[in-house]
Amino acid sequence: MSSDRVNPSAHGWGVAAFIIALAIIANVTAYSIHQATYLKPDAKTGATHGGK
């Protein structure tokens, strides 16, 4: 067995920060796509009103 001491609070912070950054980027991307493409259910479109 190894006699090296392990400090559990010193490992994994880089990976955790990377995952948190990815989650934030994914949420911002999903929100921007939603804002650009969402139509309200009662929105009037040309296809539903004879193209006028």
PQR file of N, CA, C, O and H, with PARSE charges and radii, in Angstrom:
ATOM      1  N   MET A   1       0.831  -1.180   0.000 -0.4000 1.5000
ATOM      2  CA  MET A   1       0.000   0.000   0.000 -0.0000 2.0000
ATOM      3  C   MET A   1       0.873   1.240   0.000  0.5500 1.7000
ATOM      4  O   MET A   1       2.002   1.229   0.489 -0.5500 1.4000
ATOM      5  N   SER A   2       0.343   2.272  -0.541 -0.4000 1.5000
ATOM      6  CA  SER A   2       1.067   3.533  -0.607 -0.0000 2.0000
ATOM      7  C   SER A   2       0.831   4.336   0.662  0.5500 1.7000
ATOM      8  O   SER A   2      -0.247   4.276   1.254 -0.5500 1.4000
ATOM      9  H   SER A   2      -0.574   2.281  -0.938  0.4000 1.0000
ATOM     10  N   SER A   3       1.834   5.078   1.070 -0.4000 1.5000
ATOM     11  CA  SER A   3       1.674   5.913   2.255 -0.0000 2.0000
ATOM     12  C   SER A   3       1.350   7.361   1.884  0.5500 1.7000
ATOM     13  O   SER A   3       1.334   8.236   2.750 -0.5500 1.4000
ATOM     14  H   SER A   3       2.709   5.127   0.589  0.4000 1.0000
ATOM     15  N   ASP A   4       1.090   7.614   0.598 -0.4000 1.5000
ATOM     16  CA  ASP A   4       0.739   8.967   0.163 -0.0000 2.0000
ATOM     17  C   ASP A   4      -0.638   9.335   0.691  0.5500 1.7000
ATOM     18  O   ASP A   4      -1.583   8.551   0.598 -0.5500 1.4000
ATOM     19  H   ASP A   4       1.103   6.903  -0.106  0.4000 1.0000
ATOM     20  N   ARG A   5      -0.739  10.526   1.242 -0.4000 1.5000
ATOM     21  CA  ARG A   5      -2.031  10.993   1.746 -0.0000 2.0000
ATOM     22  C   ARG A   5      -2.789  11.669   0.616  0.5500 1.7000
ATOM     23  O   ARG A   5      -2.203  12.363  -0.215 -0.5500 1.4000
ATOM     24  H   ARG A   5       0.029  11.163   1.318  0.4000 1.0000
ATOM     25  N   VAL A   6      -4.072  11.461   0.595 -0.4000 1.5000
ATOM     26  CA  VAL A   6      -4.915  12.032  -0.443 -0.0000 2.0000
ATOM     27  C   VAL A   6      -5.861  13.024   0.199  0.5500 1.7000
ATOM     28  O   VAL A   6      -6.554  12.710   1.166 -0.5500 1.4000
ATOM     29  H   VAL A   6      -4.548  10.897   1.270  0.4000 1.0000
ATOM     30  N   ASN A   7      -5.878  14.220  -0.349 -0.4000 1.5000
ATOM     31  CA  ASN A   7      -6.801  15.248   0.111 -0.0000 2.0000
ATOM     32  C   ASN A   7      -7.979  15.265  -0.865  0.5500 1.7000
ATOM     33  O   ASN A   7      -7.840  15.777  -1.976 -0.5500 1.4000
ATOM     34  H   ASN A   7      -5.315  14.475  -1.135  0.4000 1.0000
ATOM     35  N   PRO A   8      -9.130  14.721  -0.479 -0.5600 1.5000
ATOM     36  CA  PRO A   8     -10.233  14.605  -1.425  0.2800 2.0000
ATOM     37  C   PRO A   8     -10.773  15.950  -1.905  0.5500 1.7000
ATOM     38  O   PRO A   8     -11.386  16.014  -2.971 -0.5500 1.4000
ATOM     39  N   SER A   9     -10.563  17.008  -1.157 -0.4000 1.5000
ATOM     40  CA  SER A   9     -11.085  18.297  -1.590 -0.0000 2.0000
ATOM     41  C   SER A   9     -10.169  18.975  -2.608  0.5500 1.7000
ATOM     42  O   SER A   9     -10.515  20.039  -3.122 -0.5500 1.4000
ATOM     43  H   SER A   9     -10.065  16.956  -0.292  0.4000 1.0000
ATOM     44  N   ALA A  10      -9.026  18.395  -2.910 -0.4000 1.5000
ATOM     45  CA  ALA A  10      -8.084  19.011  -3.836 -0.0000 2.0000
ATOM     46  C   ALA A  10      -8.199  18.452  -5.250  0.5500 1.7000
ATOM     47  O   ALA A  10      -7.551  18.971  -6.159 -0.5500 1.4000
ATOM     48  H   ALA A  10      -8.745  17.531  -2.493  0.4000 1.0000
ATOM     49  N   HIS A  11      -8.984  17.434  -5.460 -0.4000 1.5000
ATOM     50  CA  HIS A  11      -9.062  16.797  -6.770 -0.0000 2.0000
ATOM     51  C   HIS A  11     -10.423  17.028  -7.411  0.5500 1.7000
ATOM     52  O   HIS A  11     -11.446  17.059  -6.727 -0.5500 1.4000
ATOM     53  H   HIS A  11      -9.510  17.013  -4.721  0.4000 1.0000
ATOM     54  N   GLY A  12     -10.425  17.186  -8.711 -0.4000 1.5000
ATOM     55  CA  GLY A  12     -11.680  17.226  -9.446 -0.0000 2.0000
ATOM     56  C   GLY A  12     -12.278  18.605  -9.646  0.5500 1.7000
ATOM     57  O   GLY A  12     -13.315  18.722 -10.299 -0.5500 1.4000
ATOM     58  H   GLY A  12      -9.594  17.160  -9.267  0.4000 1.0000
ATOM     59  N   TRP A  13     -11.669  19.651  -9.113 -0.4000 1.5000
ATOM     60  CA  TRP A  13     -12.265  20.982  -9.267 -0.0000 2.0000
ATOM     61  C   TRP A  13     -12.203  21.460 -10.714  0.5500 1.7000
ATOM     62  O   TRP A  13     -13.109  22.159 -11.168 -0.5500 1.4000
ATOM     63  H   TRP A  13     -10.826  19.556  -8.583  0.4000 1.0000
ATOM     64  N   GLY A  14     -11.171  21.103 -11.432 -0.4000 1.5000
ATOM     65  CA  GLY A  14     -11.080  21.480 -12.845 -0.0000 2.0000
ATOM     66  C   GLY A  14     -12.166  20.818 -13.669  0.5500 1.7000
ATOM     67  O   GLY A  14     -12.787  21.453 -14.522 -0.5500 1.4000
ATOM     68  H   GLY A  14     -10.435  20.535 -11.063  0.4000 1.0000
ATOM     69  N   VAL A  15     -12.391  19.542 -13.412 -0.4000 1.5000
ATOM     70  CA  VAL A  15     -13.444  18.813 -14.127 -0.0000 2.0000
ATOM     71  C   VAL A  15     -14.816  19.368 -13.758  0.5500 1.7000
ATOM     72  O   VAL A  15     -15.676  19.528 -14.624 -0.5500 1.4000
ATOM     73  H   VAL A  15     -11.887  19.026 -12.719  0.4000 1.0000
ATOM     74  N   ALA A  16     -15.022  19.660 -12.486 -0.4000 1.5000
ATOM     75  CA  ALA A  16     -16.303  20.214 -12.049 -0.0000 2.0000
ATOM     76  C   ALA A  16     -16.549  21.577 -12.690  0.5500 1.7000
ATOM     77  O   ALA A  16     -17.664  21.856 -13.130 -0.5500 1.4000
ATOM     78  H   ALA A  16     -14.323  19.530 -11.782  0.4000 1.0000
ATOM     79  N   ALA A  17     -15.541  22.417 -12.749 -0.4000 1.5000
ATOM     80  CA  ALA A  17     -15.682  23.736 -13.372 -0.0000 2.0000
ATOM     81  C   ALA A  17     -15.980  23.596 -14.865  0.5500 1.7000
ATOM     82  O   ALA A  17     -16.781  24.354 -15.411 -0.5500 1.4000
ATOM     83  H   ALA A  17     -14.635  22.191 -12.391  0.4000 1.0000
ATOM     84  N   PHE A  18     -15.339  22.632 -15.524 -0.4000 1.5000
ATOM     85  CA  PHE A  18     -15.588  22.395 -16.942 -0.0000 2.0000
ATOM     86  C   PHE A  18     -17.028  21.950 -17.188  0.5500 1.7000
ATOM     87  O   PHE A  18     -17.668  22.415 -18.132 -0.5500 1.4000
ATOM     88  H   PHE A  18     -14.688  22.017 -15.081  0.4000 1.0000
ATOM     89  N   ILE A  19     -17.536  21.061 -16.354 -0.4000 1.5000
ATOM     90  CA  ILE A  19     -18.907  20.577 -16.511 -0.0000 2.0000
ATOM     91  C   ILE A  19     -19.909  21.695 -16.245  0.5500 1.7000
ATOM     92  O   ILE A  19     -20.917  21.803 -16.944 -0.5500 1.4000
ATOM     93  H   ILE A  19     -17.017  20.684 -15.587  0.4000 1.0000
ATOM     94  N   ILE A  20     -19.645  22.516 -15.255 -0.4000 1.5000
ATOM     95  CA  ILE A  20     -20.529  23.645 -14.968 -0.0000 2.0000
ATOM     96  C   ILE A  20     -20.525  24.628 -16.132  0.5500 1.7000
ATOM     97  O   ILE A  20     -21.576  25.138 -16.518 -0.5500 1.4000
ATOM     98  H   ILE A  20     -18.826  22.428 -14.687  0.4000 1.0000
ATOM     99  N   ALA A  21     -19.349  24.896 -16.693 -0.4000 1.5000
ATOM    100  CA  ALA A  21     -19.265  25.793 -17.851 -0.0000 2.0000
ATOM    101  C   ALA A  21     -20.042  25.221 -19.036  0.5500 1.7000
ATOM    102  O   ALA A  21     -20.746  25.956 -19.728 -0.5500 1.4000
ATOM    103  H   ALA A  21     -18.494  24.482 -16.379  0.4000 1.0000
ATOM    104  N   LEU A  22     -19.918  23.917 -19.271 -0.4000 1.5000
ATOM    105  CA  LEU A  22     -20.681  23.289 -20.356 -0.0000 2.0000
ATOM    106  C   LEU A  22     -22.184  23.405 -20.126  0.5500 1.7000
ATOM    107  O   LEU A  22     -22.936  23.642 -21.071 -0.5500 1.4000
ATOM    108  H   LEU A  22     -19.346  23.320 -18.709  0.4000 1.0000
ATOM    109  N   ALA A  23     -22.627  23.239 -18.885 -0.4000 1.5000
ATOM    110  CA  ALA A  23     -24.053  23.353 -18.577 -0.0000 2.0000
ATOM    111  C   ALA A  23     -24.553  24.772 -18.827  0.5500 1.7000
ATOM    112  O   ALA A  23     -25.649  24.963 -19.353 -0.5500 1.4000
ATOM    113  H   ALA A  23     -22.016  23.046 -18.118  0.4000 1.0000
ATOM    114  N   ILE A  24     -23.757  25.761 -18.452 -0.4000 1.5000
ATOM    115  CA  ILE A  24     -24.158  27.155 -18.677 -0.0000 2.0000
ATOM    116  C   ILE A  24     -24.230  27.450 -20.172  0.5500 1.7000
ATOM    117  O   ILE A  24     -25.183  28.072 -20.641 -0.5500 1.4000
ATOM    118  H   ILE A  24     -22.866  25.605 -18.023  0.4000 1.0000
ATOM    119  N   ILE A  25     -23.229  27.004 -20.914 -0.4000 1.5000
ATOM    120  CA  ILE A  25     -23.229  27.220 -22.367 -0.0000 2.0000
ATOM    121  C   ILE A  25     -24.423  26.534 -23.018  0.5500 1.7000
ATOM    122  O   ILE A  25     -25.048  27.106 -23.911 -0.5500 1.4000
ATOM    123  H   ILE A  25     -22.455  26.498 -20.533  0.4000 1.0000
ATOM    124  N   ALA A  26     -24.750  25.317 -22.586 -0.4000 1.5000
ATOM    125  CA  ALA A  26     -25.892  24.589 -23.153 -0.0000 2.0000
ATOM    126  C   ALA A  26     -27.198  25.316 -22.868  0.5500 1.7000
ATOM    127  O   ALA A  26     -28.064  25.399 -23.739 -0.5500 1.4000
ATOM    128  H   ALA A  26     -24.242  24.853 -21.861  0.4000 1.0000
ATOM    129  N   ASN A  27     -27.348  25.844 -21.655 -0.4000 1.5000
ATOM    130  CA  ASN A  27     -28.572  26.562 -21.316 -0.0000 2.0000
ATOM    131  C   ASN A  27     -28.704  27.858 -22.104  0.5500 1.7000
ATOM    132  O   ASN A  27     -29.796  28.178 -22.574 -0.5500 1.4000
ATOM    133  H   ASN A  27     -26.644  25.777 -20.948  0.4000 1.0000
ATOM    134  N   VAL A  28     -27.632  28.601 -22.257 -0.4000 1.5000
ATOM    135  CA  VAL A  28     -27.677  29.839 -23.033 -0.0000 2.0000
ATOM    136  C   VAL A  28     -27.989  29.540 -24.494  0.5500 1.7000
ATOM    137  O   VAL A  28     -28.768  30.257 -25.122 -0.5500 1.4000
ATOM    138  H   VAL A  28     -26.745  28.341 -21.875  0.4000 1.0000
ATOM    139  N   THR A  29     -27.392  28.494 -25.032 -0.4000 1.5000
ATOM    140  CA  THR A  29     -27.659  28.113 -26.413 -0.0000 2.0000
ATOM    141  C   THR A  29     -29.111  27.691 -26.603  0.5500 1.7000
ATOM    142  O   THR A  29     -29.756  28.100 -27.569 -0.5500 1.4000
ATOM    143  H   THR A  29     -26.759  27.912 -24.522  0.4000 1.0000
ATOM    144  N   ALA A  30     -29.624  26.881 -25.694 -0.4000 1.5000
ATOM    145  CA  ALA A  30     -31.024  26.436 -25.800 -0.0000 2.0000
ATOM    146  C   ALA A  30     -31.980  27.616 -25.685  0.5500 1.7000
ATOM    147  O   ALA A  30     -32.983  27.668 -26.397 -0.5500 1.4000
ATOM    148  H   ALA A  30     -29.100  26.549 -24.909  0.4000 1.0000
ATOM    149  N   TYR A  31     -31.685  28.557 -24.803 -0.4000 1.5000
ATOM    150  CA  TYR A  31     -32.548  29.730 -24.638 -0.0000 2.0000
ATOM    151  C   TYR A  31     -32.535  30.593 -25.898  0.5500 1.7000
ATOM    152  O   TYR A  31     -33.582  31.082 -26.324 -0.5500 1.4000
ATOM    153  H   TYR A  31     -30.870  28.514 -24.224  0.4000 1.0000
ATOM    154  N   SER A  32     -31.367  30.784 -26.493 -0.4000 1.5000
ATOM    155  CA  SER A  32     -31.309  31.609 -27.692 -0.0000 2.0000
ATOM    156  C   SER A  32     -32.014  30.934 -28.866  0.5500 1.7000
ATOM    157  O   SER A  32     -32.667  31.607 -29.663 -0.5500 1.4000
ATOM    158  H   SER A  32     -30.517  30.387 -26.148  0.4000 1.0000
ATOM    159  N   ILE A  33     -31.888  29.613 -28.980 -0.4000 1.5000
ATOM    160  CA  ILE A  33     -32.614  28.902 -30.031 -0.0000 2.0000
ATOM    161  C   ILE A  33     -34.117  29.001 -29.787  0.5500 1.7000
ATOM    162  O   ILE A  33     -34.889  29.190 -30.727 -0.5500 1.4000
ATOM    163  H   ILE A  33     -31.357  29.066 -28.332  0.4000 1.0000
ATOM    164  N   HIS A  34     -34.528  28.874 -28.536 -0.4000 1.5000
ATOM    165  CA  HIS A  34     -35.947  28.991 -28.192 -0.0000 2.0000
ATOM    166  C   HIS A  34     -36.478  30.371 -28.562  0.5500 1.7000
ATOM    167  O   HIS A  34     -37.558  30.481 -29.144 -0.5500 1.4000
ATOM    168  H   HIS A  34     -33.901  28.720 -27.772  0.4000 1.0000
ATOM    169  N   GLN A  35     -35.739  31.414 -28.233 -0.4000 1.5000
ATOM    170  CA  GLN A  35     -36.185  32.768 -28.544 -0.0000 2.0000
ATOM    171  C   GLN A  35     -36.282  32.995 -30.046  0.5500 1.7000
ATOM    172  O   GLN A  35     -37.161  33.724 -30.504 -0.5500 1.4000
ATOM    173  H   GLN A  35     -34.862  31.324 -27.761  0.4000 1.0000
ATOM    174  N   ALA A  36     -35.401  32.388 -30.808 -0.4000 1.5000
ATOM    175  CA  ALA A  36     -35.376  32.596 -32.249 -0.0000 2.0000
ATOM    176  C   ALA A  36     -36.437  31.788 -32.982  0.5500 1.7000
ATOM    177  O   ALA A  36     -36.845  32.177 -34.076 -0.5500 1.4000
ATOM    178  H   ALA A  36     -34.686  31.796 -30.436  0.4000 1.0000
ATOM    179  N   THR A  37     -36.896  30.681 -32.418 -0.4000 1.5000
ATOM    180  CA  THR A  37     -37.763  29.787 -33.185 -0.0000 2.0000
ATOM    181  C   THR A  37     -39.159  29.600 -32.594  0.5500 1.7000
ATOM    182  O   THR A  37     -40.025  29.050 -33.275 -0.5500 1.4000
ATOM    183  H   THR A  37     -36.565  30.364 -31.529  0.4000 1.0000
ATOM    184  N   TYR A  38     -39.414  30.028 -31.369 -0.4000 1.5000
ATOM    185  CA  TYR A  38     -40.699  29.750 -30.735 -0.0000 2.0000
ATOM    186  C   TYR A  38     -41.794  30.635 -31.311  0.5500 1.7000
ATOM    187  O   TYR A  38     -41.617  31.844 -31.461 -0.5500 1.4000
ATOM    188  H   TYR A  38     -38.711  30.475 -30.816  0.4000 1.0000
ATOM    189  N   LEU A  39     -42.895  30.037 -31.623 -0.4000 1.5000
ATOM    190  CA  LEU A  39     -44.092  30.767 -32.023 -0.0000 2.0000
ATOM    191  C   LEU A  39     -45.189  30.467 -31.023  0.5500 1.7000
ATOM    192  O   LEU A  39     -45.400  29.314 -30.645 -0.5500 1.4000
ATOM    193  H   LEU A  39     -43.039  29.055 -31.501  0.4000 1.0000
ATOM    194  N   LYS A  40     -45.884  31.504 -30.597 -0.4000 1.5000
ATOM    195  CA  LYS A  40     -46.994  31.296 -29.673 -0.0000 2.0000
ATOM    196  C   LYS A  40     -48.078  30.477 -30.372  0.5500 1.7000
ATOM    197  O   LYS A  40     -48.220  30.553 -31.592 -0.5500 1.4000
ATOM    198  H   LYS A  40     -45.713  32.440 -30.904  0.4000 1.0000
ATOM    199  N   PRO A  41     -48.843  29.697 -29.611 -0.5600 1.5000
ATOM    200  CA  PRO A  41     -49.870  28.853 -30.238  0.2800 2.0000
ATOM    201  C   PRO A  41     -50.912  29.657 -31.015  0.5500 1.7000
ATOM    202  O   PRO A  41     -51.496  29.137 -31.965 -0.5500 1.4000
ATOM    203  N   ASP A  42     -51.155  30.895 -30.641 -0.4000 1.5000
ATOM    204  CA  ASP A  42     -52.152  31.698 -31.337 -0.0000 2.0000
ATOM    205  C   ASP A  42     -51.520  32.651 -32.353  0.5500 1.7000
ATOM    206  O   ASP A  42     -52.185  33.573 -32.824 -0.5500 1.4000
ATOM    207  H   ASP A  42     -50.681  31.318 -29.869  0.4000 1.0000
ATOM    208  N   ALA A  43     -50.263  32.447 -32.692 -0.4000 1.5000
ATOM    209  CA  ALA A  43     -49.584  33.313 -33.656 -0.0000 2.0000
ATOM    210  C   ALA A  43     -50.172  33.097 -35.044  0.5500 1.7000
ATOM    211  O   ALA A  43     -50.445  31.969 -35.454 -0.5500 1.4000
ATOM    212  H   ALA A  43     -49.722  31.698 -32.309  0.4000 1.0000
ATOM    213  N   LYS A  44     -50.358  34.190 -35.746 -0.4000 1.5000
ATOM    214  CA  LYS A  44     -50.887  34.119 -37.102 -0.0000 2.0000
ATOM    215  C   LYS A  44     -49.736  33.937 -38.072  0.5500 1.7000
ATOM    216  O   LYS A  44     -48.774  34.705 -38.073 -0.5500 1.4000
ATOM    217  H   LYS A  44     -50.136  35.107 -35.412  0.4000 1.0000
ATOM    218  N   THR A  45     -49.850  32.915 -38.893 -0.4000 1.5000
ATOM    219  CA  THR A  45     -48.843  32.664 -39.919 -0.0000 2.0000
ATOM    220  C   THR A  45     -49.481  32.760 -41.283  0.5500 1.7000
ATOM    221  O   THR A  45     -50.701  32.650 -41.411 -0.5500 1.4000
ATOM    222  H   THR A  45     -50.632  32.291 -38.893  0.4000 1.0000
ATOM    223  N   GLY A  46     -48.685  32.960 -42.284 -0.4000 1.5000
ATOM    224  CA  GLY A  46     -49.212  33.079 -43.639 -0.0000 2.0000
ATOM    225  C   GLY A  46     -49.886  31.813 -44.117  0.5500 1.7000
ATOM    226  O   GLY A  46     -50.846  31.886 -44.885 -0.5500 1.4000
ATOM    227  H   GLY A  46     -47.694  33.049 -42.180  0.4000 1.0000
ATOM    228  N   ALA A  47     -49.423  30.669 -43.694 -0.4000 1.5000
ATOM    229  CA  ALA A  47     -49.956  29.393 -44.160 -0.0000 2.0000
ATOM    230  C   ALA A  47     -51.384  29.153 -43.642  0.5500 1.7000
ATOM    231  O   ALA A  47     -52.180  28.489 -44.307 -0.5500 1.4000
ATOM    232  H   ALA A  47     -48.644  30.610 -43.070  0.4000 1.0000
ATOM    233  N   THR A  48     -51.707  29.687 -42.466 -0.4000 1.5000
ATOM    234  CA  THR A  48     -53.027  29.425 -41.891 -0.0000 2.0000
ATOM    235  C   THR A  48     -54.069  30.436 -42.342  0.5500 1.7000
ATOM    236  O   THR A  48     -55.258  30.257 -42.078 -0.5500 1.4000
ATOM    237  H   THR A  48     -51.061  30.226 -41.926  0.4000 1.0000
ATOM    238  N   HIS A  49     -53.640  31.494 -43.016 -0.4000 1.5000
ATOM    239  CA  HIS A  49     -54.590  32.530 -43.412 -0.0000 2.0000
ATOM    240  C   HIS A  49     -54.544  32.805 -44.916  0.5500 1.7000
ATOM    241  O   HIS A  49     -54.695  33.945 -45.355 -0.5500 1.4000
ATOM    242  H   HIS A  49     -52.674  31.640 -43.230  0.4000 1.0000
ATOM    243  N   GLY A  50     -54.339  31.775 -45.674 -0.4000 1.5000
ATOM    244  CA  GLY A  50     -54.376  31.898 -47.111 -0.0000 2.0000
ATOM    245  C   GLY A  50     -53.197  32.645 -47.702  0.5500 1.7000
ATOM    246  O   GLY A  50     -53.280  33.103 -48.841 -0.5500 1.4000
ATOM    247  H   GLY A  50     -54.216  30.849 -45.317  0.4000 1.0000
ATOM    248  N   GLY A  51     -52.136  32.780 -46.990 -0.4000 1.5000
ATOM    249  CA  GLY A  51     -50.969  33.450 -47.515 -0.0000 2.0000
ATOM    250  C   GLY A  51     -51.043  34.963 -47.476  0.5500 1.7000
ATOM    251  O   GLY A  51     -50.183  35.635 -48.044 -0.5500 1.4000
ATOM    252  H   GLY A  51     -52.069  32.408 -46.065  0.4000 1.0000
ATOM    253  N   LYS A  52     -52.040  35.505 -46.828 -0.4000 1.5000
ATOM    254  CA  LYS A  52     -52.184  36.974 -46.757 -0.0000 2.0000
ATOM    255  C   LYS A  52     -51.823  37.501 -45.408  0.5500 1.7000
ATOM    256  O   LYS A  52     -51.888  38.709 -45.179 -0.5500 1.4000
ATOM    257  H   LYS A  52     -52.739  34.959 -46.367  0.4000 1.0000
TER
END
